Amino acid sequence: MRRSISKIFADAARDTPDCIVVTDAAGDLTAAALDAAATRLAWELIARGVRRDDLVTITLPNTRAFIVACVGTWRAGATPQPVAIDRSPGQRLAIARVARPSAAIGAPTGISGMPTIDDPLALEGRYPSTAPPDSYAASWKAPTSSGSTGSPKLVVATGPALFDPTRPAAEFLPLAGVQLVSGPLSHSAVFTYAMRGLMTGHRLVVLPRFDERAWLDAVERHAVTWALLVPTMMRRLLRLPEAERSVARVRSIETVLHMGAPCAPDLKRGFLAWLGPERVVEVYAGSESNGLTLVRGDEWLRHPGTVGRPVGGTEILIRRSDGSPAAVGEAGEVWMRRGTESAYRYLGAASARDDDGWDTLRDIGHVDEEGRLYLRDRSDDVIVRGGEKIYPAEVEAVLEAHPAVRGAVAFGVPHPELGAVVAAVADIAGADIDERELRAWAAERLDPARRPCTLTLVRQAVRNDAGKTSRAAWREACRSADGSASRSGASGVAMSAPR
């Protein structure tokens, strides 16, 4: 039976008050303590003018404070609107102007006079312990998109803050367990699986940010049963010495779910060999929840490259550029449909959803005879070189397969004759490698049209902890960097990472 999110947490505090629900750098948080802190925050929000269905912007790091902020917002009858802490003040202001929240928790939005609560945990003794009257918002979340293919926008869920805590959030999620949270809680997928997991009985082990050694330590120490990863994290785990990532250290893991970015075949095979294919699940979906596909590791090994078949009532249609249906095996834009009603609405952007309910994330892919989906890249990111389409993901996969490369981003740059050519940025961290060596590696594995004409080496992450990046921002960063340095062959060109 569905209950308000507020009541779900209140019932847990009443029935199992001493149950540990969150573990972070500050220690353990019980169900009773979470409930009490959320009640104080709810009263504070109400006192600041927050009303039912208002948005509350939450800009906090990965700590219990973020979770308290969300539960307190739900208890006030409002909708959490998480924003990444690494957004610049200008970006936060732009988002706030679209969202028009009633209050902010954590970093200020930049809007003059906006009520802001710096620390949701610093309200002890100010309010009664009795919760406000039970209420729930018409939308349970309003995450900000990553902005990896354009300007950030708000994805407001159309589902209300009502859930049945006796049912798992999805068929690939356990009802209960110990969930390791290492990605940013402000990211839509991390937020969804963490919060929905809390509602069904998960204990969250929250890391400040992803670190491969800290991740393994947390799995071993807390007997973690499942976790969400993105390919960037998977790659960093596999690059640890084998002695450090002994399979015995991850024996408690029942399921690893990975999503968020294309996963190179070599990386996927290595990860399946390490953890075991039956314990790895890949999901393709977006913040919009307009459809999803799923594939387990053992099926992937039989059909390398697939992101799975549609689940949860999802239908898939591949469309040509003229809108007509593509044939089996023919690449086109991926459209999905899931039910008759949209699961979201945008603030700050227009939806691509058509009158028949089909919607797209602008990805390019194809399906096989059995309905399995294979992705190539985002349509917005395709590089057209002399009429030939080049997908940045395939260039990135080759560069990232080099042992010294921690991550890579490829994109198109203008060319007077060909229209565009490939450029790339490779994160070599602390490795001793120069551009010449990496170019030779790429030349052995890519045809001439796909080899980067400009290759910039940096010693900084090119993707965030959610696995996201902005190719357009990196293109601009490369233009702004000293051209002679970026092509000199020197390892570790100084460049400011785009936000």
Rosetta blueprint (number, residue, H / E / L):
1 M L
2 R L
3 R E
4 S E
5 I H
6 S H
7 K H
8 I H
9 F H
10 A H
11 D H
12 A H
13 A H
14 R H
15 D H
16 T L
17 P L
18 D L
19 C L
20 I E
21 V E
22 V E
23 T E
24 D E
25 A L
26 A L
27 G E
28 D E
29 L E
30 T E
31 A H
32 A H
33 A H
34 L H
35 D H
36 A H
37 A H
38 A H
39 T H
40 R H
41 L H
42 A H
43 W H
44 E H
45 L H
46 I H
47 A H
48 R L
49 G L
50 V L
51 R L
52 R L
53 D L
54 D L
55 L E
56 V E
57 T E
58 I E
59 T E
60 L L
61 P L
62 N L
63 T L
64 R H
65 A H
66 F H
67 I H
68 V H
69 A H
70 C H
71 V H
72 G H
73 T H
74 W H
75 R H
76 A L
77 G L
78 A L
79 T E
80 P E
81 Q E
82 P E
83 V L
84 A L
85 I L
86 D L
87 R L
88 S L
89 P H
90 G H
91 Q H
92 R H
93 L H
94 A H
95 I H
96 A H
97 R H
98 V H
99 A H
100 R L
101 P L
102 S L
103 A E
104 A E
105 I E
106 G E
107 A L
108 P L
109 T L
110 G L
111 I L
112 S L
113 G L
114 M L
115 P L
116 T E
117 I E
118 D L
119 D L
120 P L
121 L L
122 A L
123 L L
124 E L
125 G L
126 R L
127 Y L
128 P L
129 S L
130 T L
131 A L
132 P L
133 P L
134 D L
135 S L
136 Y L
137 A L
138 A L
139 S L
140 W L
141 K L
142 A L
143 P L
144 T E
145 S L
146 S L
147 G L
148 S L
149 T L
150 G L
151 S L
152 P L
153 K L
154 L E
155 V E
156 V E
157 A E
158 T L
159 G L
160 P L
161 A L
162 L E
163 F E
164 D L
165 P L
166 T L
167 R L
168 P L
169 A L
170 A L
171 E L
172 F L
173 L L
174 P L
175 L L
176 A L
177 G E
178 V E
179 Q E
180 L E
181 V E
182 S L
183 G L
184 P L
185 L L
186 S L
187 H L
188 S H
189 A H
190 V H
191 F H
192 T H
193 Y H
194 A H
195 M H
196 R H
197 G H
198 L H
199 M H
200 T H
201 G L
202 H E
203 R E
204 L E
205 V E
206 V E
207 L L
208 P L
209 R L
210 F L
211 D L
212 E H
213 R H
214 A H
215 W H
216 L H
217 D H
218 A H
219 V H
220 E H
221 R H
222 H H
223 A L
224 V L
225 T L
226 W E
227 A E
228 L E
229 L E
230 V L
231 P H
232 T H
233 M H
234 M H
235 R H
236 R H
237 L H
238 L H
239 R L
240 L L
241 P L
242 E L
243 A L
244 E L
245 R L
246 S L
247 V H
248 A H
249 R H
250 V H
251 R L
252 S L
253 I L
254 E L
255 T E
256 V E
257 L E
258 H E
259 M L
260 G L
261 A L
262 P L
263 C L
264 A L
265 P H
266 D H
267 L H
268 K H
269 R H
270 G H
271 F H
272 L H
273 A H
274 W H
275 L H
276 G L
277 P H
278 E H
279 R H
280 V E
281 V E
282 E E
283 V E
284 Y E
285 A E
286 G L
287 S L
288 E L
289 S L
290 N L
291 G L
292 L E
293 T E
294 L E
295 V E
296 R E
297 G H
298 D H
299 E H
300 W H
301 L H
302 R H
303 H L
304 P L
305 G L
306 T E
307 V E
308 G E
309 R E
310 P E
311 V L
312 G L
313 G L
314 T E
315 E E
316 I E
317 L E
318 I E
319 R E
320 R L
321 S L
322 D L
323 G L
324 S L
325 P E
326 A L
327 A L
328 V L
329 G L
330 E L
331 A L
332 G E
333 E E
334 V E
335 W E
336 M E
337 R E
338 R E
339 G L
340 T L
341 E L
342 S L
343 A L
344 Y E
345 R E
346 Y E
347 L E
348 G L
349 A L
350 A L
351 S L
352 A L
353 R L
354 D L
355 D L
356 D L
357 G L
358 W L
359 D E
360 T E
361 L E
362 R E
363 D E
364 I E
365 G E
366 H E
367 V E
368 D L
369 E L
370 E L
371 G L
372 R L
373 L E
374 Y E
375 L E
376 R E
377 D E
378 R E
379 S H
380 D H
381 D H
382 V L
383 I E
384 V E
385 R E
386 G L
387 G L
388 E E
389 K E
390 I E
391 Y L
392 P H
393 A H
394 E H
395 V H
396 E H
397 A H
398 V H
399 L H
400 E H
401 A L
402 H L
403 P L
404 A L
405 V L
406 R L
407 G E
408 A E
409 V E
410 A E
411 F E
412 G E
413 V E
414 P E
415 H E
416 P L
417 E L
418 L L
419 G E
420 A E
421 V E
422 V E
423 A E
424 A E
425 V E
426 A E
427 D E
428 I L
429 A L
430 G L
431 A L
432 D L
433 I L
434 D L
435 E H
436 R H
437 E H
438 L H
439 R H
440 A H
441 W H
442 A H
443 A H
444 E H
445 R H
446 L L
447 D L
448 P H
449 A H
450 R H
451 R L
452 P L
453 C L
454 T E
455 L E
456 T E
457 L E
458 V E
459 R L
460 Q L
461 A L
462 V L
463 R L
464 N L
465 D L
466 A L
467 G L
468 K L
469 T L
470 S L
471 R H
472 A H
473 A H
474 W H
475 R H
476 E H
477 A H
478 C H
479 R H
480 S H
481 A L
482 D L
483 G H
484 S H
485 A H
486 S H
487 R L
488 S L
489 G L
490 A L
491 S L
492 G L
493 V L
494 A L
495 M L
496 S L
497 A L
498 P L
499 R L
